[in-house]
Amino acid sequence: MPLHRIFINLQSKYFSPGYRCNKVKQYSLLATNTKMSAQYLDLAVAPADTAFGLMADFEADSHPKKVSLIAGAYRNQNGDPWVLPSVKEAKKRISDATHEYLGIAGSPGFVKQAKELVFGPLTAYLQENAASIQTVSGTGANHVAATFLAKHLRPSQVFIPSPTWINHKSIWQMAGVPIVEYPYYSPSTKEVDMAGMLQSLEQAKLNDVVILQACAHNPTGVDFSKVQWEQVAELVQRKKLFIVFDSAYQGFATGDVDGDAWAVRYFTEAVLASESHPGLCVAQSFSKNFGLYGERVGALHLFVPRSLSAQGARSELMLISRAEYSNPPRYGASIVETVLGDQDLRSQWKADLDTMSSRIHHMRNLLRKKLEEETQRDWSNVEKQIGMFSYTGLTAAQVSRLREEYHVYLLPSGRMSVCGLNESNIDYVANAIGEVFRNA
Ligand SMILES: Cc1ncc(COP(=O)(O)O)c(C=O)c1O
């Protein structure tokens, strides 16, 4: 019933003729009713996103030596954002691109390239039982996967690594699936907590979902070895769990596009060989490996058991996309399609990946040496870790001191984006970390 009708009804009920109702009373009654009907809008302010909040603080900081080691975005040796030469060239080639809508499932040419990139030679075996759509980057792919699986697979719980990319939790919370955090990283060994993880996953039930990061784990930079991947695959197969691979760093992690897809392909092969496996999906991002952060380029690949057709699943994925954003963005996808579809551009792209991953590796090596000089302790883990991030082991208090006294910004968890380091700031950062460590 509209608010004014409720008010009139109440007025006629309580304020009968002869009753002298003053205006103050009328207004307070109206205010009470408004509050009751709009109670769902009376929300506590949600905590601000830590990384984006810190980035704003960094921007506002006027200190000449400030260093940002926050964002998961590549920076070149001068500390500047870098447009990959392969991307620059592709942009020239598509300069007269159309601005028409894409279809709901995105660009078929892009989706084909994306699928081949992640599954490699296995793509030939993933026809009828695979459904792929273009998504709004890796975040969108994770979100569409969660929405789809919550509705159709109906897992009793989703297992996410602890720690992990912050959005995994938010996305699955919004999908309404109970979350279990499985131990992923052991601060004492600075390696994967294999025993803890396997023990936790033993509690999973048929069709439960497990999130695995394909390579360059965010935030730890610590990946499974091949032997460890095989152990996880054995458990997943035995318990018939559904894997969501989050593949946000293919090629960016090590510079080797196929090597970085090893785990995804290993699991896919196992599913292909199985009669009874529930399937898996891959949420693929092109933000980091193409430097197309703002273009929101991604894909979701869903792979159902051999006995099934994925056509129905594909139509459901499209229903979700249609309702959420109608169709994905065109420009970034056409850049990726152009690069991957041209021999020369593809070779250039591989060289670009090498430029990024080698620079990061070089920074890791320098940082290790400098920190070992500063602190007289072992920092080999910084060099061993892979990809954009390093889990430094710095405490929240040490991170605060770095920010307040040295204007060096990291996440409170101690996660450092190694991309923010370069020859000009690495001494300053290492000295600052050294001082904070010595005087903890
Ligand atoms: C593990 C992981 N997954 C997914 C993403 C999603 O990135 P985007 O939405 O920019 O593709 C990120 C970005 O930092 C990530 O680290």
The ligand as an SDF file (V2000), in Angstrom:
LIG
                    3D

 16 16  0  0  0  0  0  0  0  0999 V2000
   43.5660  -14.2560   -8.6580 C   0  0  0  0  0  0  0  0  0  0  0  0
   42.8420  -13.2010   -9.4160 C   0  0  0  0  0  0  0  0  0  0  0  0
   41.7080  -13.5110  -10.0510 N   0  0  0  0  0  0  0  0  0  0  0  0
   41.0260  -12.6250  -10.7550 C   0  0  0  0  0  0  0  0  0  0  0  0
   41.4500  -11.3340  -10.8590 C   0  0  0  0  0  0  0  0  0  0  0  0
   40.5710  -10.4580  -11.6780 C   0  0  0  0  0  0  0  0  0  0  0  0
   41.1260   -9.4920  -12.3970 O   0  0  0  0  0  0  0  0  0  0  0  0
   40.3070   -8.7200  -13.5130 P   0  0  0  0  0  0  0  0  0  0  0  0
   38.9040   -8.6390  -13.0880 O   0  0  0  0  0  0  0  0  0  0  0  0
   40.9800   -7.4070  -13.5830 O   0  0  0  0  0  0  0  0  0  0  0  0
   40.4630   -9.5170  -14.7570 O   0  0  0  0  0  0  0  0  0  0  0  0
   42.6200  -10.9300  -10.1890 C   0  0  0  0  0  0  0  0  0  0  0  0
   43.0800   -9.5490  -10.1990 C   0  0  0  0  0  0  0  0  0  0  0  0
   43.8510   -9.0730   -9.4360 O   0  0  0  0  0  0  0  0  0  0  0  0
   43.3420  -11.8980   -9.4660 C   0  0  0  0  0  0  0  0  0  0  0  0
   44.4850  -11.6080   -8.8320 O   0  0  0  0  0  0  0  0  0  0  0  0
  1  2  1  0
  2  3  1  0
  2 15  2  0
  3  4  2  0
  4  5  1  0
  5  6  1  0
  5 12  2  0
  6  7  1  0
  7  8  1  0
  8  9  2  0
  8 10  1  0
  8 11  1  0
 12 13  1  0
 12 15  1  0
 13 14  2  0
 15 16  1  0
M  END
$$$$
